[in-house]
Amino acid sequence: MEESWFLVAEDDRMIVPQTQRYMAERMKAKIKAHADHTPSVTAPTAVVDIIHDAVRASLDTATLEE
């Protein structure tokens, strides 16, 4: 089963966090919250953490399917 991941930008001035959470919930994503509109610049650790979580989950799923 594929999983989706969504990093909610809590301090975003373009898309309010409630709307981001709504979008993430609709796509049944794993939600992490942190950062502003440009998290790769202002919160790179949060971005790397969510990528690592997604990779670990994918590897766990791949191992179970073998």
N, C-alpha and C positions, 0 to 999 in steps of 0.2 A: 504494500500500500504506500502510495506517495504521500509525503507530508509537506505542508507549506509552513513557512516561517515568516513572521512579520515583526519588524522593529518599529514600535510606536514612538514617534518623535513627540515627546510630551511638551516640548517648548516650541513646537512648530507654529509659525504665524500664518501659514498658508492653508493648512488643513488641520482643523481642530482635532485633538486627541480622540474625542468621542466618535468622530467620523472615521478616523483611522481604525479604532477598535471595531466599529461596525463592519468596515470592509474586511478586517482580519477575521472576524467571527463568521462572516458569510463564506469566506474561503476555507473555514475550519483550520486556520493556521495556529501554530504554536506562537504565542505572543510574548514578546519581551518589550519592556518599556524603558526608554532612556533617550536622551539626546534632543537635538533640535532639528531643523530642516535639512541640515547637512551633516548627518552623523559620521560619515566617513572622514570628515575633517575635524569636527569638534569632539567626537566620542569614538575614536577608532577602536578602542578596546571593546566597547559594546558591540560594534560591527563584527569584529573578529570572534568574539564570544558566541554570537548567534550563528556565525558560519561554522565554528567548531561544533556547536550543538547539533546543527543540521548534518554535518559530516558524520559525527558519531552515531546519530540516529540512522543514517543511511547505511553505515557499515554494520550496525547491529541488525538491521533488517536484512541486509545481504547475507550475513552469516546465518540467520535463521532460515533463509530460503534455500541454502545449500543442502 
